[in-house]
Amino acid sequence: MTRALKSVLRHDADMSDCRDLLRKGSQSFYAASLLLPSVYRQPITALYAFCRVADDAVDLADDPAAGLDELQRRLDRIYAGNPEDHAVDRMFSDVVLSYNVPYPLPAGLLDGFRWDVEGREYETLSDTYAYSARAAGTVGAMMAILMGVRDREVLGRATDLGIAMQLTNICRDVGEDVRAGRVYLPADRLRANGVDVEAWRTAPADHEGVRETVREVLAVADELYERSEWGIGQLPSRVRPAMFAARSIYAEIGRAIESRGCDSVSSRAWVRGRRKAQL
């Protein structure tokens, strides 16, 4: 077997591993990604796979701080063109070097993980917004770069879309997060809506004040979804259907949360497959 053929087979196997991570890790984004032409879908799949692996490297580690340090080392090797012998690292290294993805973007993503490891508190909506910019706004900007975009205004709207999606995730996962000891909803809004935040942390339960705070955060997400539409319209025409689909499916999660009275503590909202197909 020639060296060139071995390289092709390795690439195909690595990409297959990345696709599996996308399919299992985010059914909503996987559904939207099927609308992307292959030339865009492959690098974006590699990006998502790195994000998934990075998240697990911290969340599933016995020592999250050590897991984060190891992840930082892996990222540095990826940018040095000497990735670890791991499918995701190899594919992501090819992508960031081929597309000249600025290092501060994935480093900013790791910053969001660092905030989780530190147990940072989110007192205001600005704090929650700042976390979302790191955890997902960076990903939106990287995706736009992989689609050939460098214009700052368009990158800004891509960042808005990522933040909107993260705010939606926060609103959907309130119960799961608080039971894991994390509260991303702004504490000042919870208190203003009548929630004793510390008592609620200790004994998570459905509360009208929590529901009202979820409504407020979803309203902010909806504003960002609207702002993002102009940016999507500036992307290459072949990727617009997929990005409008992703935007619509994620925004629909907000509508599913609202249909449950914004109770995200007792259960977790989701969008049915048929509805995803319609969107």
N, C-alpha and C positions, 0 to 999 in steps of 0.2 A: 504494500500500500504506500502510495507516494505521500510525502510530507504535506503537500497541498490538500490532498484528499482527507488526510487525518485532520487537518485544520478545519476543513468544511464540516466534517462529521462532528468534531468537538463543538463547533459553533452551533450546529443544529441541535445537538444534545443540550447545550447550555441554554439556548433559547427555549427549548421545550420545558426545561426546569423552571425558567422564569414565567412562562405562560401558566404553568400549573400553580405557581404562587399567586398569580393574578386571579385566576379562576376561583381558587379556594378562598382567597383573602378578601375580595371585594366583588360580589356578584353584580352590584350596580355598575361599577366602572368597567368590569369585564364585558357586560352587555353592551355598553356604549362603545368600547374599544373595537368591537367587531365591525363597526362602521368605518374604521380607519383603514386607509390603504396600507399595505404591508410596509412600505418604505417609512411610514411614520409609526405604525403599530409596534414594530420590533424595538426601536430605541425606547419608546415610551413604556413598553412592557418591561424592559431591563431596568428603567428608572423605578417603576412601581415595585419590582422585585427587590431592589436594594432597599427601598423604604420599608417593605414588609420584613425583610431580614433584619434591618436595623432596629425596627420596633421590637421584634422578638428577642434580639440580642440583649436588649435592656430589660424588657418586661419579664422574660422567662429566666433571667440569670439569677443564680443564688445570691450573688452580690451585684446589684444593678450598677453601682458606681464602677466596679471593676469591668463589668460588661460594657459600659459606656467608654471607658478608657481603651478597651480592646477595639471597640468600634471606631474610635478616633484613629487608632493605629492602622486599621484596615483602610479607612478612607484616605489616609496619607499615602499608603502603598498604592491604592487605586490611582491617585493623581500622579504618582511617580512612574506609572506604567509598569509596576511590578506587583500586580494584585496577588492575593493569596490564591491557593489552588482550590477555588470554589467557583461554581458556575456563575453565580450572581456577581461576584467580585470581578471576574474576567469580563463579563458582558458590560457591566457598568463602567469599568475602566475604558473599554473600547468606546463606549458612548461619550463619556465626558471629555475624552481626549479628541475624539473625532469631531465633536460639535463645539468644542471650546466652551464648555459649561463653567462659568466662574466658580471657583472653589468656595467662596463665601455662601453660596446657595445651599449645597449639601451640608456645609459646616453649620449653617443656620438651623437646618433641620435637626442636627445633633444637639444644638442649643435647646431646642424644644424638649428633647429627651432629657437633657440635663436639668431643666426646670422640674420635670417629673421626679427625677431621682432626688432632687433637693427638697421635694415636697413643698414647692412654692405655693403661696396663697394668692388668690385672685380676688382682690378687694373691689375693684371697679371693672366696668365694662372695658375700659382701656387696657387693663391688665389681661383680661380674657382675650381681647383682640390681639394684644402683643404676642401672647402664647400661640394663638391661631396663625398669626403671620409666620411664625417659625415652624410650627408643626405642619402647615399645609400651604400657606402662601408661597413659601419657597418652592414647593413642588409645582404649583401652578406656573411660576416663572420658569422653572426648568423645562416643563412641558412645552411652553411657548418657544423656548430656545430650540428645542428639538424639532419644532415645526418651522424653523428658519426665521424666527422673529427676533429682532434686536431693538426695535423701537421702544423707547421708555414708556410711552403712554400705553401701548399695547401690553407690555410686560406688567404695567401697573394694574390693568384690568384683569390679566391672568392671575395676578396675586389676589385681587379681590375675589375671584371665583374660588380660589383655594381656601381663602379665609371663610367665605360663605359656607363652603362644604364642611369645614371644620366646626363652625358654629352649629351647623345642622347636626353633626355627629355628637357634639356636646349635649345638645337638647335631646337627642334620641337616647343617649347612654347615661342619663342622670342617675338612675337607680344603680346600674352596674358600677359606675364610677364611685358613687358615695359609699357603696358597700366595700369597695376596694380602698377606701380612705382618701379619695380624691374628689374635690369639688371645684369644677371649672366655672360654674355659674357665678356671676359677680356677687360677692358677699353683701355689698352695700345695697344692692337691689333686693336680695333675699330679705334682709332686715327691714327695708322699706315696705316690703310686702307682708310683713308680720311673721317672718320665720326666725326662730331662735336657732341660729346656724349651728352652734356647738351641740345643742340638744339634738338637732336633726342629724348631725353627723353621727352621733352616738346611737340613735335609734331611727334610721331612715324610714320614712313613711310618706304616703301621698299627703300633700298639703296644698291648699289653695294658693298660698303664697309662692310655693315652688312652681306651681302651674303658671301663675302670672309672670314669674320671672322667665320661664321658658317661652311664654308668648312674646315677651319683650325682646329676648335674644333672637327668636325666629324672625321678628320684624326687622331687626338689623341685618340678618342673613338675607332676607328678601330684598332689601335695598341693594345689597352687594351683588346679588344675582342679577338684578336689573342693570346695575352699572357694568357688569361683565359683558352684557350682550353686545355692546359696541365693539369691545375688544375681540370677541369671537368673530364678529363680522369682518375684522381686519386680518384674520388668519387665512392661510391658503384655502381656496374654495373646497378642495377635496377633504379637508379635515373639519370643516364647519359642521356637517351633520353629526359627527361623533361628539363634538364638544357641546353643541346645542342639546344633544341627547343626554350627555352627562349632566349638564346644568339642569335640565328639566327633571331628570330622575331624582337627583339630589334634592331639588326644591320640592318635589312631590313627597319626599320623606317628611318634610315640614308639614305638608297638608295631612299626612297620615297621623302625625303627632297631634295636630289640632283636632282631628276627628275623634281622638280619644280624650278630648278635653285637656290636652297638654299634660296628661299624667304619664310621665316617663319613669316614674319610680316603680309602679306596680307591674309594668310590662314594657316591652320594647317594640316600637313601631317599625313596620317594614312595608315595602311596596311589592305587591304581587307581580309575578312574572308577566301575566297578561297585560297589566297596566304598564309595566316597563316597555313591553313591545309596542303598545299604543303610543307612548311618549316618543 
